[in-house]
Amino acid sequence: MPDVISADRLAVNGGTPVRDRLKNPWPSWPATTEAEWKREIEPALREVYLEKTEGLPATRSDRFGHAFAAYCGAGYGLMMPHGTDAISASIAGALDLDGLREGGEIIIPNYTFIATASAALSVRCRLALVDIDPVSFTLDPNAVQAAITDRTVGILPVHIGGHPADMDALNAIAHRHGLVVIEDAAQAHGAEHNGRRVGPLGDVGAYSFQSSKNLTAGEGGCLVTDRPQIYERACAFKDVGRRPGGERWEYPRHGWNYRTSEYLACILLVRLKSLQVQTEVRSRNAAYLTRELRRIGGLTPPAARPWVTRHGYHLYMTRYDPEQFGGRSRDEFITALTAEGIDCTPGYQRPLTDEGALKSVTQEYPDRVRRLPCPHVEFVCRHSVWFYQSMLLGTRDDLDDIAEAVDKIRLAFSR
């Protein structure tokens, strides 16, 4: 790495950036190729088009659900239009909800994407939002235990960024109190907890295939479970009340319409073949970047808790230490790093309860949302710096650019 002499050499101050994004762009996502299109995607889509079976009976959607369940080590898989719908169907299936009656209160982390909350609210559940573990950013079991009341019916851990939550501790709490556990695995494709992939570790789990996810078709979701009753209820929730394999005009349960397109299933079936190889590449590159950042100092890399046997690395989530950057703020650092050609984001900048959506829900329906103390969430929101999963599919030179830019800024800010 070149020596940095003065702060005026920073790109944000008119200096030459470490990386020229125009000449050397970051790996794009999804990783599409002309060869894959001709060899696999085009024939699969053409087959659906010519067969004129673009929806029901959804043989490809069923095939993908089974294939993804097998990948996760689950007995049942149900493809959904979105990750949010997959969470809603998971909750409805686990709690036997029809979306009309009150569902009880579910505990979720106050550091997550809005869909975790909105999915629960959509099936008339209340929310208790609690603190996170400061290392993994996942749901803190002690905070969960403290939040349980006679209204609590479930726990909804989020495997944030690809780091599995402490499922052993959360399942033990759920067992003691007779609660269901629904995993939000939207960001955790390929992640493993003590050698098992996340999703079916509780009662049921939900994945997303939205455009940024490690497996994507632009949109899509999947529910995975080992519980046949949950699967059957979720099928009814998805398919206007029908049971799996039931008659077209019979509706034994109340349900909704969350059926999926066969075109999306075709794309996901093709891309599922590459998921594990890509997961391993991300893991190797994340380990290399972690070594480099630890050598430099100032950014705390993601640290895996002992139960993590595979991090999913949908996000490479770091913590910024302003003291090692001359007291400069996290936002100043991100501005400087972006100017150096390094893509990054502060991530969630407020606890979810402080965002406009949940604030308005709390104001209009005060009995729907309960916030407990969240000091770790507040700290992480002020100090987090995230890098995207696609960056971990690049070369060692790409990762060296990240490290060089961080070192350049640290030296400049410290002068």
C-alpha positions in Angstrom: 0.0 0.0 0.0 1.3 3.5 -0.8 2.2 5.8 2.1 -0.3 8.5 2.9 1.4 11.8 3.5 -1.4 14.3 4.2 -5.1 14.5 4.4 -5.3 16.5 1.2 -4.5 13.3 -0.7 -7.8 11.9 0.2 -10.2 11.7 -2.8 -12.8 13.5 -0.8 -10.4 16.4 -0.8 -9.5 16.2 -4.5 -6.9 13.5 -4.4 -6.7 10.4 -6.5 -9.1 7.7 -5.4 -7.8 4.2 -4.5 -10.3 2.7 -7.0 -11.7 4.1 -10.2 -15.2 2.7 -10.4 -15.6 3.5 -14.1 -12.5 1.6 -15.1 -12.7 -1.0 -12.4 -16.3 -1.5 -11.3 -17.2 -3.8 -8.5 -18.6 -7.2 -9.3 -22.2 -6.8 -10.5 -25.1 -8.7 -9.0 -26.7 -11.0 -10.0 -23.7 -12.7 -11.7 -25.3 -13.2 -15.1 -23.5 -14.5 -18.2 -24.5 -14.9 -21.8 -23.4 -18.5 -21.7 -25.7 -19.3 -18.8 -28.6 -17.6 -20.5 -28.2 -19.7 -23.6 -27.4 -22.9 -21.9 -30.0 -22.9 -19.0 -32.1 -19.8 -18.5 -33.5 -19.3 -22.0 -34.5 -23.0 -22.5 -36.2 -23.1 -19.2 -38.2 -20.0 -19.8 -39.0 -21.0 -23.3 -40.4 -24.3 -22.0 -42.8 -22.6 -19.6 -43.9 -20.2 -22.3 -44.6 -22.9 -24.9 -46.3 -25.2 -22.4 -48.6 -22.3 -21.4 -48.4 -23.3 -17.8 -47.2 -20.0 -16.2 -49.0 -20.4 -12.9 -51.1 -23.3 -11.7 -50.5 -26.2 -11.2 -47.1 -24.6 -10.4 -45.0 -27.8 -10.9 -41.7 -25.8 -11.1 -42.6 -23.7 -8.1 -43.2 -26.9 -6.2 -40.0 -28.4 -7.5 -38.0 -25.3 -6.3 -39.7 -25.4 -2.9 -38.7 -29.1 -2.5 -35.1 -28.4 -3.8 -34.5 -25.4 -1.6 -35.9 -27.3 1.5 -33.5 -30.1 0.7 -30.6 -27.6 0.5 -31.6 -26.2 3.9 -32.0 -29.7 5.4 -35.8 -29.3 5.8 -38.6 -31.7 5.0 -40.9 -29.2 3.4 -40.5 -26.0 1.3 -43.1 -23.6 -0.1 -42.2 -21.0 -2.7 -43.7 -17.6 -2.1 -43.8 -14.3 -4.1 -41.7 -12.4 -1.6 -39.6 -12.9 1.5 -42.2 -10.8 3.4 -45.0 -13.1 2.4 -42.8 -16.1 3.4 -42.6 -14.6 6.9 -46.3 -14.0 7.1 -47.1 -17.5 5.9 -44.6 -18.9 8.4 -46.2 -17.1 11.3 -49.7 -18.0 10.1 -48.7 -21.7 9.8 -46.9 -21.9 13.1 -49.7 -20.2 15.1 -52.6 -21.5 13.1 -53.8 -18.0 12.1 -56.2 -17.1 9.4 -55.2 -13.4 9.3 -58.5 -12.3 10.9 -58.3 -13.0 14.6 -55.8 -11.5 17.0 -52.5 -13.4 16.8 -50.8 -12.5 20.1 -47.4 -10.8 20.6 -44.2 -11.8 18.8 -40.7 -10.8 20.0 -38.3 -9.5 17.3 -35.0 -7.6 17.3 -35.1 -3.8 17.0 -32.4 -4.1 14.5 -33.8 -5.5 11.3 -35.5 -4.7 8.0 -39.1 -3.4 8.1 -40.5 -6.6 6.6 -39.8 -8.5 9.8 -42.3 -6.3 11.6 -44.7 -5.7 8.8 -45.1 -9.4 8.1 -46.1 -10.0 11.7 -48.5 -7.1 11.7 -50.1 -8.3 8.5 -51.4 -11.4 10.3 -52.6 -9.3 13.2 -49.8 -10.0 15.6 -48.4 -7.5 18.1 -44.7 -6.7 18.4 -42.2 -6.5 21.2 -38.9 -5.1 19.9 -35.9 -5.9 22.0 -32.1 -5.5 22.1 -29.4 -7.4 20.1 -26.1 -9.1 20.9 -23.4 -6.4 20.3 -21.1 -8.9 18.5 -23.4 -10.7 16.2 -26.1 -8.1 15.9 -28.7 -10.9 16.3 -31.5 -11.3 18.9 -30.2 -11.3 22.5 -31.7 -14.3 24.4 -31.5 -12.4 27.7 -33.6 -9.5 26.2 -36.1 -12.0 24.9 -36.5 -13.7 28.3 -37.1 -10.3 29.9 -39.7 -9.4 27.3 -42.0 -12.4 27.7 -45.5 -11.8 29.1 -48.7 -13.7 29.1 -49.4 -12.2 25.6 -46.2 -13.6 24.1 -46.8 -16.4 21.5 -43.6 -16.5 19.5 -40.0 -15.5 19.0 -38.8 -14.3 15.6 -35.0 -14.2 15.4 -33.3 -12.6 12.4 -30.1 -14.1 11.0 -28.9 -10.6 10.2 -26.3 -10.2 7.5 -25.9 -14.0 7.4 -24.9 -14.5 11.0 -27.1 -17.2 12.6 -28.8 -16.2 15.8 -28.3 -18.2 19.0 -30.9 -20.8 18.2 -30.1 -23.2 21.0 -30.7 -20.5 23.6 -33.8 -19.2 21.8 -35.3 -22.6 21.3 -34.8 -23.4 25.0 -36.6 -20.2 26.0 -39.4 -21.0 23.6 -39.7 -24.6 25.0 -39.9 -23.4 28.6 -42.7 -20.9 27.8 -44.6 -22.8 25.1 -43.7 -20.4 22.3 -43.2 -20.9 18.5 -39.9 -19.9 16.9 -40.0 -18.4 13.4 -36.6 -17.8 11.7 -36.2 -14.7 9.5 -33.4 -16.1 7.3 -33.9 -13.6 4.5 -30.2 -12.7 4.6 -28.8 -16.0 5.6 -28.6 -18.3 2.5 -26.1 -21.0 3.2 -25.5 -20.0 6.8 -25.0 -22.8 9.3 -25.6 -23.1 13.0 -23.6 -26.0 14.6 -23.4 -27.7 11.2 -27.1 -27.3 10.2 -28.4 -24.7 7.8 -30.7 -22.1 9.2 -34.4 -22.1 8.5 -35.7 -25.3 9.9 -33.9 -24.9 13.3 -37.0 -23.6 15.0 -40.5 -24.4 14.0 -40.3 -22.7 10.6 -38.1 -20.3 8.6 -38.5 -17.8 5.8 -36.1 -16.8 3.1 -36.1 -14.0 0.5 -34.9 -13.9 -3.1 -35.2 -10.2 -3.5 -32.7 -8.6 -6.0 -29.9 -8.0 -3.5 -30.0 -11.5 -1.9 -27.4 -14.2 -2.2 -29.9 -16.2 -4.2 -32.2 -14.1 -6.3 -34.7 -13.9 -9.1 -35.5 -10.2 -8.5 -38.2 -11.2 -6.1 -39.4 -14.4 -4.4 -39.4 -16.2 -1.1 -39.6 -19.6 0.4 -40.8 -21.1 3.7 -39.0 -24.2 5.0 -40.0 -26.4 7.9 -39.9 -30.0 9.3 -43.5 -29.7 10.6 -46.1 -31.1 8.2 -49.0 -29.2 9.9 -47.2 -25.9 9.5 -46.6 -26.7 5.9 -50.2 -27.6 5.2 -51.5 -24.4 6.9 -49.0 -22.3 5.0 -50.2 -23.9 1.8 -53.7 -22.9 2.6 -52.6 -19.4 3.5 -50.9 -19.1 0.1 -53.4 -20.8 -2.1 -56.9 -19.4 -1.1 -57.4 -21.9 1.6 -56.7 -25.1 -0.4 -54.9 -28.0 1.1 -51.8 -29.5 -0.6 -53.0 -31.6 -3.6 -56.6 -30.6 -3.0 -59.4 -30.0 -5.5 -59.4 -26.7 -7.3 -62.9 -25.6 -6.1 -62.6 -26.8 -2.4 -61.5 -24.4 0.3 -61.3 -26.1 3.7 -59.6 -23.1 5.3 -59.7 -19.4 4.9 -56.7 -18.3 2.9 -55.2 -15.7 0.6 -53.6 -15.6 -2.8 -49.8 -15.6 -2.7 -49.2 -17.9 -5.7 -46.0 -17.5 -7.7 -44.8 -17.2 -11.3 -43.3 -20.3 -12.9 -40.8 -18.1 -14.6 -39.2 -17.1 -11.3 -39.0 -20.7 -10.2 -37.1 -21.5 -13.4 -34.5 -18.8 -12.6 -34.2 -19.9 -9.0 -33.7 -23.6 -9.9 -30.8 -22.7 -12.2 -29.2 -20.3 -9.7 -29.6 -22.6 -6.7 -26.9 -24.8 -8.3 -24.3 -22.0 -7.8 -25.3 -21.0 -4.3 -23.0 -23.2 -2.3 -19.9 -22.4 -4.5 -20.6 -18.7 -4.2 -21.1 -19.0 -0.4 -17.7 -20.6 -0.1 -16.1 -17.9 -2.2 -17.6 -15.2 0.1 -16.4 -17.1 3.2 -12.8 -17.2 1.9 -12.8 -13.6 0.9 -14.4 -12.5 4.1 -11.7 -14.3 6.1 -9.0 -12.5 4.0 -10.6 -9.1 4.4 -11.0 -9.7 8.1 -7.3 -10.4 8.5 -6.4 -7.2 6.6 -8.8 -5.0 8.6 -7.6 -6.4 11.9 -4.0 -5.5 10.9 -5.1 -1.9 10.1 -7.4 -1.3 13.0 -10.3 1.1 13.3 -13.0 -1.1 11.8 -14.1 -4.2 13.8 -14.8 -7.0 11.3 -17.7 -9.4 11.7 -17.0 -11.9 14.5 -18.7 -15.2 14.5 -20.2 -16.6 17.7 -19.1 -20.1 18.7 -22.2 -21.8 17.2 -21.5 -20.4 13.7 -20.1 -23.1 11.4 -20.8 -21.0 8.3 -21.6 -17.3 8.0 -23.9 -16.5 5.1 -22.2 -13.1 4.5 -25.1 -11.4 2.8 -23.5 -8.3 4.4 -20.0 -7.8 5.7 -21.0 -5.8 8.8 -18.3 -3.8 10.6 -18.2 -1.4 13.6 -16.4 1.9 13.2 -14.2 3.3 16.1 -14.0 7.1 15.8 -11.1 7.2 18.3 -8.9 5.4 15.8 -9.8 7.9 13.1 -8.9 11.1 14.9 -12.4 11.5 16.4 -14.0 11.9 13.0 -17.6 10.7 12.7 -18.8 7.5 11.1 -20.6 9.5 8.4 -17.4 11.4 7.6 -15.6 8.1 7.2 -18.3 6.7 4.9 -18.2 9.9 2.8 -14.4 9.6 2.5 -14.5 5.8 1.8 -17.1 6.3 -0.9 -15.0 8.9 -2.5 -12.1 6.4 -2.6 -14.3 4.2 -4.8 -15.3 1.8 -2.1 -19.0 1.0 -2.0 -20.4 0.9 1.5 -23.4 2.0 3.6 -24.2 2.8 7.3 -27.0 0.2 7.2 -29.8 0.7 9.6 -29.3 4.1 11.2 -32.0 4.0 13.8 -33.8 1.3 15.8 -36.7 0.0 13.8 -39.1 1.6 16.4 -37.7 5.0 15.5 -38.4 4.7 11.8 -41.5 6.5 10.5 -43.4 3.4 9.6 -43.4 1.9 13.1 -43.6 5.3 14.8 -46.9 5.9 13.0 -48.2 2.5 13.8 -47.3 3.0 17.5 -49.0 6.4 17.5 -52.2 5.1 15.9 -52.3 1.7 17.5 -50.4 2.0 20.7 -51.2 -1.6 21.8 -49.6 -3.0 18.7 -45.9 -2.1 19.3 -43.9 -2.4 22.5 -40.3 -1.3 22.7 -37.9 -2.5 25.4 -34.5 -0.9 26.2 -32.1 -1.3 23.3 -28.7 0.2 24.1 -26.8 -2.2 21.9 -29.1 -1.4 18.9 -28.6 2.3 19.4 -24.8 1.9 19.6 -24.6 -0.3 16.5 -26.8 2.1 14.5 -24.3 4.9 15.3 -21.2 2.9 14.4 -22.0 0.3 11.7 -20.4 0.3 8.3 -21.5 -2.4 5.9 -20.0 -3.8 2.7 -22.2 -5.7 0.1 -22.1 -9.4 -0.5 -21.2 -9.0 -4.2 -17.9 -7.4 -3.2 -16.9 -10.6 -1.6 -17.2 -12.4 -4.9 -14.4 -10.3 -6.3 -10.6 -10.9 -6.5 -8.0 -10.4 -3.8 -7.1 -7.1 -5.6 -10.7 -5.9 -4.9 -10.4 -6.7 -1.3 -6.9 -5.1 -1.1 -8.6 -1.9 -2.4 -11.0 -1.9 0.5 -8.1 -2.4 3.0 -5.9 0.2 1.3 -8.7 2.8 1.3 -9.5 2.2 5.0 -5.8 2.5 5.9 -5.4 5.7 3.8 -8.4 7.3 5.6 -7.3 6.2 9.0 -3.8 7.7 8.6 -5.2 10.9 7.1 -7.9 11.4 9.7 -5.4 10.7 12.5 -3.0 13.6 11.5 
